[in-house]
Amino acid sequence: SAHQLKQALAAPLGVATGCLTLGNGSNELLLLLAETFLAPQASAVCSQYGFAIYPLVIRATGARCIEVPACAADSAMPYGHDLAAMARAISSDTRLVFIANPNNPTGTWAADAELRACIAALPQHTLVVLDEAYLEFAALSGCGSGLAWLGELPNLVVLRTFSKGYGLAGARVGYAVSHPEVADALNRIRPAFN
């Protein structure tokens, strides 16, 4: 269960170890989230130019993938997530919303206030997966982290990885920070020797 790594992560992140789920890269965590919270009668929302794995893990569960058109080419964040359109696409069967911030592959990001307001307005039955895999590369852009919102937004899951900013892709270590109940559900599905 990687107790030492969880303890080493918990202190600087300001969370309890029970809020952490470790994965074989953040890619496995995306799959675990889909397997845990999606089913054929559910749906999930992602952006047109978001990470290519999002629609794959959604469809692998038999859930309906709602791919929302991205922002226009002439917008402030060309081809970035249209958060308002993503929020409108949510229906009563939507269980997950995938938001990459900063976004891979477009390099765009959502402003903190806009992103937080969007997440806070979503229904509680919908988990928001905030994928911060490239956050270390966006420090100078003004792109912030959603970690500080976890106490107020129990439907938020923040994903991080050591593969990108730390250059440890071969180590395959990613982690999710979430409400303890979400982490418990993920850890029950997680393979014992991932």
C-alpha positions in Angstrom: 0.0 0.0 0.0 3.1 2.3 -0.2 2.6 3.6 3.3 5.9 5.5 3.3 5.2 7.3 0.0 1.7 8.2 1.2 3.1 9.7 4.4 5.8 11.6 2.4 3.1 13.0 0.1 0.5 13.8 2.8 2.5 16.3 4.8 3.4 18.7 1.9 0.0 18.3 0.3 -1.7 19.1 3.6 -4.0 16.0 3.5 -4.4 12.8 5.5 -3.0 9.6 4.0 -6.6 8.3 3.8 -7.2 10.9 1.0 -4.5 9.3 -1.2 -4.7 6.6 -3.9 -1.6 5.6 -5.7 -1.6 4.3 -9.2 0.6 2.9 -12.0 0.9 6.5 -13.3 -2.1 8.8 -13.3 -3.3 6.8 -16.4 -4.2 3.9 -14.2 -6.0 6.2 -11.8 -8.2 7.5 -14.7 -9.1 3.9 -15.5 -9.8 3.1 -11.8 -12.1 6.2 -11.5 -14.0 5.0 -14.6 -14.3 1.4 -13.3 -15.4 2.6 -9.9 -17.9 5.2 -10.8 -19.2 4.4 -14.3 -21.5 1.8 -15.7 -23.4 1.3 -19.0 -26.4 3.4 -17.6 -24.1 6.3 -16.7 -22.4 9.1 -18.6 -19.2 11.1 -18.3 -18.2 14.5 -19.7 -14.9 15.5 -21.3 -13.6 18.2 -23.6 -13.1 17.8 -27.4 -9.4 18.5 -27.2 -8.7 16.9 -23.8 -6.4 14.0 -23.0 -7.1 11.2 -25.4 -7.4 8.6 -22.6 -10.6 10.2 -21.1 -13.0 9.0 -23.8 -11.2 5.6 -23.9 -11.7 4.9 -20.2 -15.3 6.1 -20.4 -16.2 3.9 -23.3 -14.4 0.9 -21.8 -17.0 0.9 -19.0 -19.9 1.0 -21.5 -20.8 4.5 -20.2 -21.9 7.2 -22.6 -19.1 9.7 -23.4 -20.3 13.3 -23.7 -17.5 15.1 -25.6 -18.1 18.8 -25.4 -16.7 21.1 -28.1 -13.7 23.1 -27.0 -13.3 26.8 -27.0 -13.0 28.5 -30.4 -9.7 29.1 -32.0 -10.0 32.8 -31.5 -10.9 32.6 -27.8 -8.6 33.6 -24.9 -7.7 29.9 -24.5 -7.9 28.5 -28.0 -9.1 24.9 -28.0 -9.2 24.9 -24.2 -12.1 23.5 -22.1 -15.3 25.4 -22.4 -16.3 25.0 -18.7 -19.7 26.5 -19.1 -20.6 24.2 -22.0 -19.2 21.2 -20.0 -21.4 22.1 -17.0 -24.5 22.4 -19.3 -23.7 18.9 -20.8 -24.1 17.2 -17.4 -27.3 15.2 -16.9 -28.8 13.2 -14.1 -26.8 10.1 -15.1 -23.4 12.0 -15.3 -21.0 10.5 -12.7 -17.6 11.9 -13.9 -16.3 15.1 -15.5 -12.7 15.1 -16.7 -10.9 18.4 -16.7 -7.2 18.7 -17.5 -5.7 21.8 -16.0 -3.4 22.6 -17.7 -4.8 20.8 -20.6 -2.9 18.1 -22.6 -2.5 18.6 -25.6 -3.5 22.2 -26.0 -1.5 23.7 -23.2 -4.5 25.9 -22.1 -5.7 26.3 -18.6 -8.7 27.6 -16.7 -8.5 30.5 -14.3 -8.7 29.5 -10.6 -11.9 31.5 -9.8 -13.7 30.3 -13.0 -12.7 26.6 -12.4 -13.6 26.6 -8.7 -17.0 28.3 -9.4 -17.7 25.7 -12.1 -16.9 22.7 -9.8 -18.8 24.2 -6.9 -21.9 24.6 -9.1 -22.0 21.0 -10.3 -24.3 18.4 -8.8 -22.9 16.4 -5.9 -23.6 13.1 -7.7 -20.9 14.1 -10.2 -17.2 13.7 -9.4 -14.9 16.2 -11.0 -11.5 14.7 -12.0 -9.1 17.6 -12.1 -6.0 16.2 -13.9 -3.0 18.3 -12.9 -0.4 16.1 -14.6 1.3 19.1 -16.2 0.9 21.6 -13.4 4.6 21.9 -12.7 5.0 23.3 -16.3 2.4 26.0 -15.8 3.7 27.6 -12.6 4.6 30.9 -14.4 1.3 31.0 -16.3 -1.0 31.6 -13.3 -2.5 28.1 -13.5 -3.2 27.1 -10.0 -4.0 23.8 -8.2 -7.3 22.6 -7.0 -5.8 20.9 -3.9 -6.9 23.8 -1.7 -10.5 23.2 -2.6 -10.7 19.6 -1.5 -12.1 20.5 2.0 -15.0 22.4 0.5 -15.7 20.3 -2.6 -16.1 16.7 -1.6 -16.9 15.8 -5.3 -13.4 16.8 -6.4 -10.6 14.4 -7.2 -7.1 15.9 -8.1 -4.7 13.7 -10.1 -0.9 14.2 -10.1 2.0 12.3 -11.5 5.7 12.0 -11.1 6.0 11.2 -14.8 6.0 14.7 -16.2 7.5 17.5 -14.1 9.7 15.1 -12.1 10.9 13.2 -15.2 10.1 9.8 -13.7 8.0 8.3 -16.4 9.7 5.0 -16.1 8.8 4.7 -12.4 5.0 4.9 -13.2 3.8 6.6 -10.1 0.7 8.8 -10.0 -1.6 9.7 -7.2 -5.1 10.9 -6.6 -6.1 13.2 -3.8 -9.8 13.1 -2.9 -12.4 12.8 -0.1 -11.5 9.8 2.0 -14.7 7.9 0.9 -13.7 8.3 -2.8 -10.1 7.2 -1.9 -11.5 4.2 -0.1 -13.7 3.2 -3.1 -10.7 3.5 -5.4 -8.4 1.6 -3.1 -10.9 -1.3 -3.0 -10.8 -1.6 -6.8 -7.0 -1.0 -7.1 -5.0 -4.1 -7.9 -2.9 -5.2 -4.9 0.4 -5.1 -6.8 -0.2 -2.2 -9.2 
